[in-house]
């Protein structure tokens, strides 16, 4: 049994680091970077269609690691940054908070479409809202959650003291940067 697991892990590493997967990651990254907007997974009234852009981001991060996602987040493409932030948030919300802190003053306006709503807002506001919703689902409610119509996550039991701590940290960050919205 242990040998089977070890062989599977080695095979996974070889496949995920193959030239084909690297080429596929480069292709997906280039396609995402062409876009100057952000889409949620489901689009339209009652989520009657699904975003090809979001699917490409999902495929890219299936080939990535957390460190790879941080590198993508540091790219100049705001579409790539946003989807990278979601991946990082799902895997390490403390790291996501550090990146949010570093980008809190980013005033770049970005076009977005979420379900049947679209608009233009500051990039920092998008990731603030993603972070706020994530910590609420993870620490205040716990259990199973679906975020963005697609990200199915299983959280440990709710931990309200962690939620309060993370919420206070976020509120303090917003106050320190004179950002007022909910």
C-alpha positions in Angstrom: 0.0 0.0 0.0 2.8 2.5 0.9 4.7 1.6 -2.2 1.5 2.3 -4.3 1.0 5.7 -2.7 4.7 6.6 -3.2 4.6 5.5 -6.9 1.4 7.5 -7.4 3.0 10.6 -5.8 6.1 10.2 -8.0 4.0 9.7 -11.1 1.9 12.8 -10.2 5.0 14.9 -9.8 6.4 13.7 -13.1 3.1 14.4 -15.0 2.5 17.8 -13.4 6.1 18.9 -14.2 6.1 17.5 -17.7 6.9 19.9 -20.6 3.3 19.3 -21.9 1.8 20.6 -18.6 4.2 23.5 -18.6 3.2 24.4 -22.1 -0.5 24.0 -21.3 0.0 26.3 -18.2 1.8 28.9 -20.4 -1.0 28.7 -23.0 -3.8 29.1 -20.3 -1.9 32.0 -18.6 -1.5 33.8 -22.0 -5.2 33.4 -22.7 -6.2 34.7 -19.3 -3.8 37.7 -19.6 -5.5 38.7 -22.8 -8.6 39.6 -20.9 -9.0 42.9 -19.1 -12.1 41.9 -17.2 -13.1 39.3 -14.5 -16.0 36.9 -14.6 -17.5 34.7 -12.0 -18.0 31.0 -12.7 -21.7 31.3 -13.5 -23.1 34.0 -15.8 -26.5 35.3 -16.7 -29.8 35.3 -14.9 -30.0 32.2 -12.7 -26.5 31.3 -13.8 -27.6 29.9 -17.1 -24.2 29.9 -18.6 -20.6 29.3 -17.5 -17.6 31.5 -17.9 -14.9 30.1 -20.3 -12.4 32.5 -18.6 -13.1 31.1 -15.2 -12.8 27.5 -16.6 -9.4 28.5 -18.0 -8.3 29.8 -14.6 -9.5 26.6 -13.0 -7.5 24.5 -15.5 -4.4 26.7 -15.0 -4.5 26.3 -11.2 -5.0 22.6 -11.5 -1.5 22.6 -13.0 -0.1 25.0 -10.4 1.2 25.1 -6.9 0.7 27.7 -4.2 4.1 29.3 -5.0 3.1 29.3 -8.7 -0.1 31.1 -7.8 1.8 33.7 -5.9 4.0 34.3 -8.9 0.9 34.6 -11.1 -0.6 37.1 -8.5 2.5 39.3 -8.9 1.8 39.6 -12.7 0.6 42.8 -14.2 -2.6 41.2 -15.6 -5.5 41.9 -13.2 -7.5 38.9 -14.5 -4.6 36.6 -13.6 -4.1 38.4 -10.3 -7.8 38.0 -9.3 -8.0 34.3 -10.2 -4.6 33.7 -8.4 -6.0 35.4 -5.3 -9.0 33.0 -5.3 -6.6 30.0 -5.5 -4.4 31.4 -2.8 -7.4 32.2 -0.6 -8.7 28.7 -0.9 -5.4 27.2 0.1 -3.9 29.7 2.6 -6.0 32.5 3.8 -3.2 34.0 5.9 -1.1 34.3 2.8 -4.0 35.8 1.0 -4.4 38.4 3.7 -0.7 39.3 3.3 -1.2 39.8 -0.4 -4.4 41.8 0.3 -2.4 44.0 2.7 0.3 44.6 0.0 -2.3 45.5 -2.6 -4.8 47.4 -0.4 -4.1 50.8 -2.1 -4.4 49.4 -5.6 -6.9 51.8 -7.2 -7.0 50.1 -10.7 -10.5 49.9 -11.9 -11.5 46.6 -13.3 -14.6 45.4 -15.2 -16.4 42.4 -13.8 -19.4 40.2 -14.4 -20.9 38.2 -11.6 -24.0 36.2 -12.6 -26.2 38.8 -14.2 -24.5 41.9 -12.7 -21.7 43.7 -14.2 -19.8 46.9 -13.4 -16.5 48.5 -12.7 -14.8 48.6 -9.4 -11.4 48.9 -7.8 -9.3 45.7 -7.9 -8.6 46.1 -4.1 -12.3 46.2 -3.4 -12.9 42.9 -5.3 -10.3 41.0 -3.3 -11.4 42.6 -0.1 -14.9 41.3 -0.7 -13.6 37.9 -1.6 -11.5 37.7 1.5 -14.4 38.9 3.7 -16.8 36.4 2.3 -14.3 33.6 2.6 -13.4 34.1 6.2 -17.1 34.4 7.1 -17.9 31.1 5.4 -14.8 29.3 6.8 -14.7 30.6 10.4 -18.1 31.9 11.2 -20.2 29.2 9.6 -17.8 26.3 8.9 -18.8 23.1 7.1 -19.5 22.9 3.4 -19.7 26.1 1.3 -20.0 27.0 -2.3 -18.4 30.3 -3.2 -18.7 32.0 -6.6 -21.2 29.4 -7.8 -18.4 26.9 -8.3 -15.8 26.8 -5.6 -17.0 23.9 -3.4 -15.1 24.0 -0.1 -15.3 21.9 3.0 -14.2 23.8 6.1 -13.5 22.5 9.5 -15.9 23.3 12.3 -16.7 27.0 12.7 -14.3 29.0 14.9 -15.9 32.2 15.9 -12.9 33.5 17.8 -10.7 33.2 14.6 -13.5 34.9 12.6 -13.6 37.8 15.0 -9.8 38.1 15.0 -9.6 38.0 11.1 -12.5 40.4 10.8 -10.9 42.9 13.2 -7.6 42.6 11.3 -9.4 43.4 8.0 -11.4 46.2 9.6 -8.2 47.7 11.0 -6.5 47.4 7.6 -9.4 49.2 5.9 -9.5 51.9 8.6 -5.7 52.5 8.3 -6.1 52.9 4.6 -9.2 55.1 4.8 -11.4 52.6 3.0 -15.0 52.7 3.9 -17.4 50.2 2.4 -19.1 47.0 3.2 
